[in-house]
Amino acid sequence: MKIRYARDAFGPEEMFKFLVLTGASEEACTALITRREAINQAKAVGLAVTDEELQAAVDAFRRRRGLRSAAETLRFLETWGLTVEDLESYCEAELLIERLKDRMATEETIQEYYASHRSALDVARISAIVVGDEDLAREIACQVREEGEDFHALARRYSEDEQTRYAGGYVGAVTRDMLAPEMAGRVFSASEGDLLGPFQKGRIYQLVFVEELRRAELNPEVRAAIRDRIFQEWVSGFLKNGITVSDA
């Protein structure tokens, strides 16, 4: 198989080397291993997909990829050296993984997980200002706390984080395990509207504005999060020793 463009072409070996050297290979391998193990486990416990469910999954795939007809779908598959059977196997795997997640996340296991990990399921929405100078971080904090300056305007002016700067520093929703321990403790014991920090991480200093705090309740959103966490903990079991590469 060759991937061609106007000036040249390259094959799977070159693509694999690129993935390895850019750091993308581990994520791809982990996803593939997870899929294989999940399919094996799903079939081992007797999970199956009906023809009607498989067809619906294929149709959903086509919609996601903008393939409006069977002819377009065939051209897409042929371009990448794939077959209809490859597509059906992919869609069947997606369905089996979802079934396996449902089987693992029974009402009992969800209730147990919620009782044991409730605080870890709390969510905070935060904004941040990231700068490379401690004195500047403290000056910005003073402007907000004592002079009533707008945090988000200051983020657009001073923050060095290009991903959040132009959104007024808005980071989004985070859970405790997404933050450093000290920051997590401060954020989740704060009140909405509090300004925290500066927190030092290496050579940067971060101010955190707490936009919203939501304590975990066993609603559909939290149930879905628990379902995914239970599955990921199962995945961690067979990935705990990492991934090795050999010639054979």
ChimeraX commands (.cxc) that place a marker at each C-alpha (Angstrom):
marker #1 position 0.00,0.00,0.00 radius 0.5
marker #1 position 1.23,3.49,-0.89 radius 0.5
marker #1 position -0.19,6.85,0.12 radius 0.5
marker #1 position 0.25,9.16,-2.85 radius 0.5
marker #1 position 0.07,12.88,-3.39 radius 0.5
marker #1 position 1.02,15.19,-6.26 radius 0.5
marker #1 position 4.81,14.99,-5.84 radius 0.5
marker #1 position 5.56,11.63,-4.23 radius 0.5
marker #1 position 4.27,8.67,-2.21 radius 0.5
marker #1 position 5.05,6.90,1.06 radius 0.5
marker #1 position 4.18,3.60,2.68 radius 0.5
marker #1 position 3.14,2.21,6.08 radius 0.5
marker #1 position 6.73,1.83,7.28 radius 0.5
marker #1 position 7.47,5.52,6.85 radius 0.5
marker #1 position 4.17,6.40,8.50 radius 0.5
marker #1 position 4.97,4.15,11.48 radius 0.5
marker #1 position 8.41,5.74,11.91 radius 0.5
marker #1 position 6.77,9.18,11.84 radius 0.5
marker #1 position 4.24,8.15,14.51 radius 0.5
marker #1 position 6.99,6.78,16.74 radius 0.5
marker #1 position 9.26,9.80,16.44 radius 0.5
marker #1 position 6.43,12.31,16.93 radius 0.5
marker #1 position 5.22,10.50,20.04 radius 0.5
marker #1 position 1.87,9.47,18.58 radius 0.5
marker #1 position 2.57,5.74,18.36 radius 0.5
marker #1 position 2.00,4.88,22.02 radius 0.5
marker #1 position -1.48,6.39,22.01 radius 0.5
marker #1 position -2.34,4.57,18.77 radius 0.5
marker #1 position -0.97,1.25,20.06 radius 0.5
marker #1 position -2.81,1.63,23.35 radius 0.5
marker #1 position -6.08,2.27,21.51 radius 0.5
marker #1 position -5.55,-0.77,19.28 radius 0.5
marker #1 position -4.63,-3.04,22.21 radius 0.5
marker #1 position -7.67,-1.83,24.14 radius 0.5
marker #1 position -9.92,-2.58,21.17 radius 0.5
marker #1 position -8.51,-6.09,20.68 radius 0.5
marker #1 position -8.76,-7.04,24.34 radius 0.5
marker #1 position -12.26,-5.58,24.66 radius 0.5
marker #1 position -13.49,-7.51,21.61 radius 0.5
marker #1 position -12.00,-10.74,22.94 radius 0.5
marker #1 position -13.59,-10.19,26.34 radius 0.5
marker #1 position -16.96,-9.25,24.83 radius 0.5
marker #1 position -17.06,-12.41,22.75 radius 0.5
marker #1 position -15.86,-14.51,25.69 radius 0.5
marker #1 position -18.86,-13.45,27.77 radius 0.5
marker #1 position -21.28,-14.05,24.90 radius 0.5
marker #1 position -21.97,-10.52,23.69 radius 0.5
marker #1 position -23.10,-10.24,20.09 radius 0.5
marker #1 position -24.42,-7.77,17.52 radius 0.5
marker #1 position -27.46,-8.30,15.31 radius 0.5
marker #1 position -27.44,-7.62,11.57 radius 0.5
marker #1 position -29.84,-4.70,12.09 radius 0.5
marker #1 position -27.61,-3.15,14.76 radius 0.5
marker #1 position -24.54,-3.56,12.56 radius 0.5
marker #1 position -26.26,-1.90,9.60 radius 0.5
marker #1 position -27.32,1.02,11.81 radius 0.5
marker #1 position -23.73,1.39,13.02 radius 0.5
marker #1 position -22.39,1.38,9.46 radius 0.5
marker #1 position -24.96,4.02,8.48 radius 0.5
marker #1 position -23.91,6.16,11.46 radius 0.5
marker #1 position -20.26,5.83,10.43 radius 0.5
marker #1 position -21.12,6.98,6.91 radius 0.5
marker #1 position -22.96,10.03,8.28 radius 0.5
marker #1 position -20.02,10.97,10.52 radius 0.5
marker #1 position -17.62,10.79,7.58 radius 0.5
marker #1 position -19.93,12.59,5.16 radius 0.5
marker #1 position -20.33,9.52,2.91 radius 0.5
marker #1 position -23.76,10.15,1.46 radius 0.5
marker #1 position -24.14,7.05,-0.69 radius 0.5
marker #1 position -22.99,3.46,-0.98 radius 0.5
marker #1 position -20.86,4.45,-4.00 radius 0.5
marker #1 position -19.06,7.17,-2.00 radius 0.5
marker #1 position -18.45,4.68,0.79 radius 0.5
marker #1 position -16.93,2.16,-1.61 radius 0.5
marker #1 position -14.67,4.82,-3.12 radius 0.5
marker #1 position -13.54,5.84,0.36 radius 0.5
marker #1 position -12.71,2.24,1.27 radius 0.5
marker #1 position -10.92,1.56,-2.01 radius 0.5
marker #1 position -8.82,4.72,-1.62 radius 0.5
marker #1 position -7.44,3.39,1.65 radius 0.5
marker #1 position -7.16,-0.23,0.56 radius 0.5
marker #1 position -10.03,-1.35,2.78 radius 0.5
marker #1 position -13.01,-3.62,2.19 radius 0.5
marker #1 position -16.64,-3.56,3.24 radius 0.5
marker #1 position -15.76,-6.38,5.65 radius 0.5
marker #1 position -13.11,-4.13,7.25 radius 0.5
marker #1 position -15.72,-1.44,7.81 radius 0.5
marker #1 position -18.23,-3.89,9.23 radius 0.5
marker #1 position -15.61,-5.38,11.57 radius 0.5
marker #1 position -14.73,-1.89,12.81 radius 0.5
marker #1 position -18.38,-1.01,13.46 radius 0.5
marker #1 position -19.05,-4.36,15.12 radius 0.5
marker #1 position -16.10,-3.78,17.42 radius 0.5
marker #1 position -17.44,-0.35,18.41 radius 0.5
marker #1 position -20.77,-1.90,19.35 radius 0.5
marker #1 position -19.17,-4.77,21.27 radius 0.5
marker #1 position -17.04,-2.36,23.29 radius 0.5
marker #1 position -20.11,-0.36,24.26 radius 0.5
marker #1 position -21.90,-3.58,25.25 radius 0.5
marker #1 position -18.89,-4.61,27.34 radius 0.5
marker #1 position -18.88,-1.25,29.11 radius 0.5
marker #1 position -22.57,-1.71,29.93 radius 0.5
marker #1 position -21.92,-5.21,31.24 radius 0.5
marker #1 position -19.09,-4.01,33.49 radius 0.5
marker #1 position -21.00,-0.99,34.77 radius 0.5
marker #1 position -23.95,-2.68,36.47 radius 0.5
marker #1 position -26.12,-0.66,38.81 radius 0.5
marker #1 position -24.32,-2.27,41.74 radius 0.5
marker #1 position -20.83,-1.44,40.47 radius 0.5
marker #1 position -21.87,2.12,39.64 radius 0.5
marker #1 position -23.27,2.64,43.14 radius 0.5
marker #1 position -20.14,1.16,44.71 radius 0.5
marker #1 position -17.82,3.27,42.57 radius 0.5
marker #1 position -19.81,6.42,43.33 radius 0.5
marker #1 position -19.69,5.77,47.08 radius 0.5
marker #1 position -15.92,5.17,47.00 radius 0.5
marker #1 position -14.88,7.90,44.57 radius 0.5
marker #1 position -17.46,10.62,45.00 radius 0.5
marker #1 position -15.01,13.46,45.57 radius 0.5
marker #1 position -12.98,12.44,42.50 radius 0.5
marker #1 position -16.10,13.00,40.39 radius 0.5
marker #1 position -16.54,16.63,41.46 radius 0.5
marker #1 position -16.12,19.09,38.58 radius 0.5
marker #1 position -14.78,22.63,38.56 radius 0.5
marker #1 position -14.83,25.09,35.70 radius 0.5
marker #1 position -11.75,27.27,35.87 radius 0.5
marker #1 position -9.89,30.00,34.04 radius 0.5
marker #1 position -6.16,30.61,34.32 radius 0.5
marker #1 position -3.42,33.14,33.68 radius 0.5
marker #1 position 0.02,31.69,32.98 radius 0.5
marker #1 position 3.13,33.88,33.15 radius 0.5
marker #1 position 6.85,33.30,33.44 radius 0.5
marker #1 position 7.54,35.81,36.23 radius 0.5
marker #1 position 6.46,35.45,39.87 radius 0.5
marker #1 position 6.38,39.19,40.52 radius 0.5
marker #1 position 4.09,39.72,37.53 radius 0.5
marker #1 position 1.81,36.91,38.71 radius 0.5
marker #1 position 1.54,38.53,42.14 radius 0.5
marker #1 position 0.92,41.94,40.61 radius 0.5
marker #1 position -1.92,40.56,38.48 radius 0.5
marker #1 position -3.40,38.84,41.54 radius 0.5
marker #1 position -3.27,42.14,43.41 radius 0.5
marker #1 position -5.02,43.93,40.56 radius 0.5
marker #1 position -7.87,41.43,40.68 radius 0.5
marker #1 position -8.20,41.12,44.46 radius 0.5
marker #1 position -7.58,44.68,45.58 radius 0.5
marker #1 position -8.34,46.85,42.56 radius 0.5
marker #1 position -11.26,44.90,41.14 radius 0.5
marker #1 position -9.69,44.39,37.70 radius 0.5
marker #1 position -11.39,41.88,35.40 radius 0.5
marker #1 position -9.53,38.54,35.47 radius 0.5
marker #1 position -10.48,37.61,31.92 radius 0.5
marker #1 position -9.33,40.92,30.47 radius 0.5
marker #1 position -6.02,40.52,32.26 radius 0.5
marker #1 position -5.72,36.97,30.89 radius 0.5
marker #1 position -6.09,38.28,27.35 radius 0.5
marker #1 position -3.43,40.90,28.08 radius 0.5
marker #1 position -0.83,38.93,30.01 radius 0.5
marker #1 position -1.29,35.16,29.77 radius 0.5
marker #1 position 1.38,33.25,27.87 radius 0.5
marker #1 position -0.85,30.22,27.30 radius 0.5
marker #1 position -1.87,30.57,23.66 radius 0.5
marker #1 position -4.58,27.91,23.97 radius 0.5
marker #1 position -6.59,29.87,26.55 radius 0.5
marker #1 position -5.39,33.46,26.29 radius 0.5
marker #1 position -7.87,34.64,23.68 radius 0.5
marker #1 position -10.74,33.00,25.55 radius 0.5
marker #1 position -10.00,35.14,28.59 radius 0.5
marker #1 position -8.04,32.31,30.18 radius 0.5
marker #1 position -10.96,29.88,30.17 radius 0.5
marker #1 position -9.67,26.33,30.67 radius 0.5
marker #1 position -12.99,24.49,31.01 radius 0.5
marker #1 position -14.21,21.66,33.23 radius 0.5
marker #1 position -11.63,19.78,35.29 radius 0.5
marker #1 position -11.72,17.00,37.88 radius 0.5
marker #1 position -9.33,16.56,40.80 radius 0.5
marker #1 position -7.11,14.08,38.99 radius 0.5
marker #1 position -6.56,16.56,36.15 radius 0.5
marker #1 position -4.81,19.01,38.49 radius 0.5
marker #1 position -1.65,18.91,40.57 radius 0.5
marker #1 position -2.48,17.81,44.15 radius 0.5
marker #1 position -1.91,21.22,45.75 radius 0.5
marker #1 position -3.97,23.01,43.11 radius 0.5
marker #1 position -6.75,20.40,43.27 radius 0.5
marker #1 position -7.00,20.77,47.03 radius 0.5
marker #1 position -7.25,24.55,46.79 radius 0.5
marker #1 position -9.67,24.61,43.85 radius 0.5
marker #1 position -12.15,22.13,45.30 radius 0.5
marker #1 position -12.17,23.76,48.73 radius 0.5
marker #1 position -12.65,27.25,47.26 radius 0.5
marker #1 position -15.83,29.15,46.49 radius 0.5
marker #1 position -17.04,30.25,43.10 radius 0.5
marker #1 position -15.40,33.53,42.16 radius 0.5
marker #1 position -12.24,32.90,44.18 radius 0.5
marker #1 position -8.83,33.72,42.74 radius 0.5
marker #1 position -6.12,31.24,43.74 radius 0.5
marker #1 position -2.35,31.23,43.42 radius 0.5
marker #1 position 0.09,31.87,42.02 radius 0.5
marker #1 position 1.01,28.19,41.71 radius 0.5
marker #1 position 4.53,27.44,40.52 radius 0.5
marker #1 position 5.28,24.68,38.03 radius 0.5
marker #1 position 8.85,24.73,36.84 radius 0.5
marker #1 position 9.46,28.18,35.39 radius 0.5
marker #1 position 5.84,29.23,35.09 radius 0.5
marker #1 position 3.37,30.72,37.54 radius 0.5
marker #1 position -0.34,30.15,37.28 radius 0.5
marker #1 position -3.29,32.06,38.68 radius 0.5
marker #1 position -6.57,30.15,38.80 radius 0.5
marker #1 position -10.04,31.71,38.83 radius 0.5
marker #1 position -12.82,29.39,40.01 radius 0.5
marker #1 position -15.79,29.93,37.71 radius 0.5
marker #1 position -18.06,27.13,38.96 radius 0.5
marker #1 position -18.01,24.15,41.31 radius 0.5
marker #1 position -20.30,21.16,40.86 radius 0.5
marker #1 position -20.38,18.47,43.50 radius 0.5
marker #1 position -20.94,15.02,42.05 radius 0.5
marker #1 position -24.49,13.71,41.98 radius 0.5
marker #1 position -25.47,10.36,40.54 radius 0.5
marker #1 position -27.09,11.85,37.44 radius 0.5
marker #1 position -26.82,10.52,33.87 radius 0.5
marker #1 position -23.64,12.52,33.20 radius 0.5
marker #1 position -21.87,11.13,36.28 radius 0.5
marker #1 position -23.14,7.62,35.55 radius 0.5
marker #1 position -21.57,7.85,32.08 radius 0.5
marker #1 position -18.30,9.08,33.59 radius 0.5
marker #1 position -18.28,6.19,36.08 radius 0.5
marker #1 position -19.01,3.71,33.27 radius 0.5
marker #1 position -15.95,4.97,31.37 radius 0.5
marker #1 position -13.78,4.95,34.49 radius 0.5
marker #1 position -14.69,1.34,35.30 radius 0.5
marker #1 position -13.77,0.34,31.75 radius 0.5
marker #1 position -10.49,2.28,31.85 radius 0.5
marker #1 position -9.52,0.66,35.14 radius 0.5
marker #1 position -10.04,-2.73,33.49 radius 0.5
marker #1 position -7.87,-1.57,30.57 radius 0.5
marker #1 position -5.16,-0.43,32.99 radius 0.5
marker #1 position -4.90,-3.99,34.27 radius 0.5
marker #1 position -3.47,-5.37,31.04 radius 0.5
marker #1 position -1.47,-2.23,30.22 radius 0.5
marker #1 position 0.18,-1.88,33.63 radius 0.5
marker #1 position 3.48,-3.31,32.35 radius 0.5
marker #1 position 3.57,-0.96,29.36 radius 0.5
marker #1 position 4.11,-1.82,25.71 radius 0.5
marker #1 position 7.20,-3.51,24.34 radius 0.5
marker #1 position 8.43,-3.74,20.75 radius 0.5
marker #1 position 10.31,-6.69,19.25 radius 0.5
marker #1 position 11.42,-7.94,15.85 radius 0.5
marker #1 position 9.23,-11.04,16.03 radius 0.5
marker link #1:1,2 radius 0.2
marker link #1:2,3 radius 0.2
marker link #1:3,4 radius 0.2
marker link #1:4,5 radius 0.2
marker link #1:5,6 radius 0.2
marker link #1:6,7 radius 0.2
marker link #1:7,8 radius 0.2
marker link #1:8,9 radius 0.2
marker link #1:9,10 radius 0.2
marker link #1:10,11 radius 0.2
marker link #1:11,12 radius 0.2
marker link #1:12,13 radius 0.2
marker link #1:13,14 radius 0.2
marker link #1:14,15 radius 0.2
marker link #1:15,16 radius 0.2
marker link #1:16,17 radius 0.2
marker link #1:17,18 radius 0.2
marker link #1:18,19 radius 0.2
marker link #1:19,20 radius 0.2
marker link #1:20,21 radius 0.2
marker link #1:21,22 radius 0.2
marker link #1:22,23 radius 0.2
marker link #1:23,24 radius 0.2
marker link #1:24,25 radius 0.2
marker link #1:25,26 radius 0.2
marker link #1:26,27 radius 0.2
marker link #1:27,28 radius 0.2
marker link #1:28,29 radius 0.2
marker link #1:29,30 radius 0.2
marker link #1:30,31 radius 0.2
marker link #1:31,32 radius 0.2
marker link #1:32,33 radius 0.2
marker link #1:33,34 radius 0.2
marker link #1:34,35 radius 0.2
marker link #1:35,36 radius 0.2
marker link #1:36,37 radius 0.2
marker link #1:37,38 radius 0.2
marker link #1:38,39 radius 0.2
marker link #1:39,40 radius 0.2
marker link #1:40,41 radius 0.2
marker link #1:41,42 radius 0.2
marker link #1:42,43 radius 0.2
marker link #1:43,44 radius 0.2
marker link #1:44,45 radius 0.2
marker link #1:45,46 radius 0.2
marker link #1:46,47 radius 0.2
marker link #1:47,48 radius 0.2
marker link #1:48,49 radius 0.2
marker link #1:49,50 radius 0.2
marker link #1:50,51 radius 0.2
marker link #1:51,52 radius 0.2
marker link #1:52,53 radius 0.2
marker link #1:53,54 radius 0.2
marker link #1:54,55 radius 0.2
marker link #1:55,56 radius 0.2
marker link #1:56,57 radius 0.2
marker link #1:57,58 radius 0.2
marker link #1:58,59 radius 0.2
marker link #1:59,60 radius 0.2
marker link #1:60,61 radius 0.2
marker link #1:61,62 radius 0.2
marker link #1:62,63 radius 0.2
marker link #1:63,64 radius 0.2
marker link #1:64,65 radius 0.2
marker link #1:65,66 radius 0.2
marker link #1:66,67 radius 0.2
marker link #1:67,68 radius 0.2
marker link #1:68,69 radius 0.2
marker link #1:69,70 radius 0.2
marker link #1:70,71 radius 0.2
marker link #1:71,72 radius 0.2
marker link #1:72,73 radius 0.2
marker link #1:73,74 radius 0.2
marker link #1:74,75 radius 0.2
marker link #1:75,76 radius 0.2
marker link #1:76,77 radius 0.2
marker link #1:77,78 radius 0.2
marker link #1:78,79 radius 0.2
marker link #1:79,80 radius 0.2
marker link #1:80,81 radius 0.2
marker link #1:81,82 radius 0.2
marker link #1:82,83 radius 0.2
marker link #1:83,84 radius 0.2
marker link #1:84,85 radius 0.2
marker link #1:85,86 radius 0.2
marker link #1:86,87 radius 0.2
marker link #1:87,88 radius 0.2
marker link #1:88,89 radius 0.2
marker link #1:89,90 radius 0.2
marker link #1:90,91 radius 0.2
marker link #1:91,92 radius 0.2
marker link #1:92,93 radius 0.2
marker link #1:93,94 radius 0.2
marker link #1:94,95 radius 0.2
marker link #1:95,96 radius 0.2
marker link #1:96,97 radius 0.2
marker link #1:97,98 radius 0.2
marker link #1:98,99 radius 0.2
marker link #1:99,100 radius 0.2
marker link #1:100,101 radius 0.2
marker link #1:101,102 radius 0.2
marker link #1:102,103 radius 0.2
marker link #1:103,104 radius 0.2
marker link #1:104,105 radius 0.2
marker link #1:105,106 radius 0.2
marker link #1:106,107 radius 0.2
marker link #1:107,108 radius 0.2
marker link #1:108,109 radius 0.2
marker link #1:109,110 radius 0.2
marker link #1:110,111 radius 0.2
marker link #1:111,112 radius 0.2
marker link #1:112,113 radius 0.2
marker link #1:113,114 radius 0.2
marker link #1:114,115 radius 0.2
marker link #1:115,116 radius 0.2
marker link #1:116,117 radius 0.2
marker link #1:117,118 radius 0.2
marker link #1:118,119 radius 0.2
marker link #1:119,120 radius 0.2
marker link #1:120,121 radius 0.2
marker link #1:121,122 radius 0.2
marker link #1:122,123 radius 0.2
marker link #1:123,124 radius 0.2
marker link #1:124,125 radius 0.2
marker link #1:125,126 radius 0.2
marker link #1:126,127 radius 0.2
marker link #1:127,128 radius 0.2
marker link #1:128,129 radius 0.2
marker link #1:129,130 radius 0.2
marker link #1:130,131 radius 0.2
marker link #1:131,132 radius 0.2
marker link #1:132,133 radius 0.2
marker link #1:133,134 radius 0.2
marker link #1:134,135 radius 0.2
marker link #1:135,136 radius 0.2
marker link #1:136,137 radius 0.2
marker link #1:137,138 radius 0.2
marker link #1:138,139 radius 0.2
marker link #1:139,140 radius 0.2
marker link #1:140,141 radius 0.2
marker link #1:141,142 radius 0.2
marker link #1:142,143 radius 0.2
marker link #1:143,144 radius 0.2
marker link #1:144,145 radius 0.2
marker link #1:145,146 radius 0.2
marker link #1:146,147 radius 0.2
marker link #1:147,148 radius 0.2
marker link #1:148,149 radius 0.2
marker link #1:149,150 radius 0.2
marker link #1:150,151 radius 0.2
marker link #1:151,152 radius 0.2
marker link #1:152,153 radius 0.2
marker link #1:153,154 radius 0.2
marker link #1:154,155 radius 0.2
marker link #1:155,156 radius 0.2
marker link #1:156,157 radius 0.2
marker link #1:157,158 radius 0.2
marker link #1:158,159 radius 0.2
marker link #1:159,160 radius 0.2
marker link #1:160,161 radius 0.2
marker link #1:161,162 radius 0.2
marker link #1:162,163 radius 0.2
marker link #1:163,164 radius 0.2
marker link #1:164,165 radius 0.2
marker link #1:165,166 radius 0.2
marker link #1:166,167 radius 0.2
marker link #1:167,168 radius 0.2
marker link #1:168,169 radius 0.2
marker link #1:169,170 radius 0.2
marker link #1:170,171 radius 0.2
marker link #1:171,172 radius 0.2
marker link #1:172,173 radius 0.2
marker link #1:173,174 radius 0.2
marker link #1:174,175 radius 0.2
marker link #1:175,176 radius 0.2
marker link #1:176,177 radius 0.2
marker link #1:177,178 radius 0.2
marker link #1:178,179 radius 0.2
marker link #1:179,180 radius 0.2
marker link #1:180,181 radius 0.2
marker link #1:181,182 radius 0.2
marker link #1:182,183 radius 0.2
marker link #1:183,184 radius 0.2
marker link #1:184,185 radius 0.2
marker link #1:185,186 radius 0.2
marker link #1:186,187 radius 0.2
marker link #1:187,188 radius 0.2
marker link #1:188,189 radius 0.2
marker link #1:189,190 radius 0.2
marker link #1:190,191 radius 0.2
marker link #1:191,192 radius 0.2
marker link #1:192,193 radius 0.2
marker link #1:193,194 radius 0.2
marker link #1:194,195 radius 0.2
marker link #1:195,196 radius 0.2
marker link #1:196,197 radius 0.2
marker link #1:197,198 radius 0.2
marker link #1:198,199 radius 0.2
marker link #1:199,200 radius 0.2
marker link #1:200,201 radius 0.2
marker link #1:201,202 radius 0.2
marker link #1:202,203 radius 0.2
marker link #1:203,204 radius 0.2
marker link #1:204,205 radius 0.2
marker link #1:205,206 radius 0.2
marker link #1:206,207 radius 0.2
marker link #1:207,208 radius 0.2
marker link #1:208,209 radius 0.2
marker link #1:209,210 radius 0.2
marker link #1:210,211 radius 0.2
marker link #1:211,212 radius 0.2
marker link #1:212,213 radius 0.2
marker link #1:213,214 radius 0.2
marker link #1:214,215 radius 0.2
marker link #1:215,216 radius 0.2
marker link #1:216,217 radius 0.2
marker link #1:217,218 radius 0.2
marker link #1:218,219 radius 0.2
marker link #1:219,220 radius 0.2
marker link #1:220,221 radius 0.2
marker link #1:221,222 radius 0.2
marker link #1:222,223 radius 0.2
marker link #1:223,224 radius 0.2
marker link #1:224,225 radius 0.2
marker link #1:225,226 radius 0.2
marker link #1:226,227 radius 0.2
marker link #1:227,228 radius 0.2
marker link #1:228,229 radius 0.2
marker link #1:229,230 radius 0.2
marker link #1:230,231 radius 0.2
marker link #1:231,232 radius 0.2
marker link #1:232,233 radius 0.2
marker link #1:233,234 radius 0.2
marker link #1:234,235 radius 0.2
marker link #1:235,236 radius 0.2
marker link #1:236,237 radius 0.2
marker link #1:237,238 radius 0.2
marker link #1:238,239 radius 0.2
marker link #1:239,240 radius 0.2
marker link #1:240,241 radius 0.2
marker link #1:241,242 radius 0.2
marker link #1:242,243 radius 0.2
marker link #1:243,244 radius 0.2
marker link #1:244,245 radius 0.2
marker link #1:245,246 radius 0.2
marker link #1:246,247 radius 0.2
marker link #1:247,248 radius 0.2
view
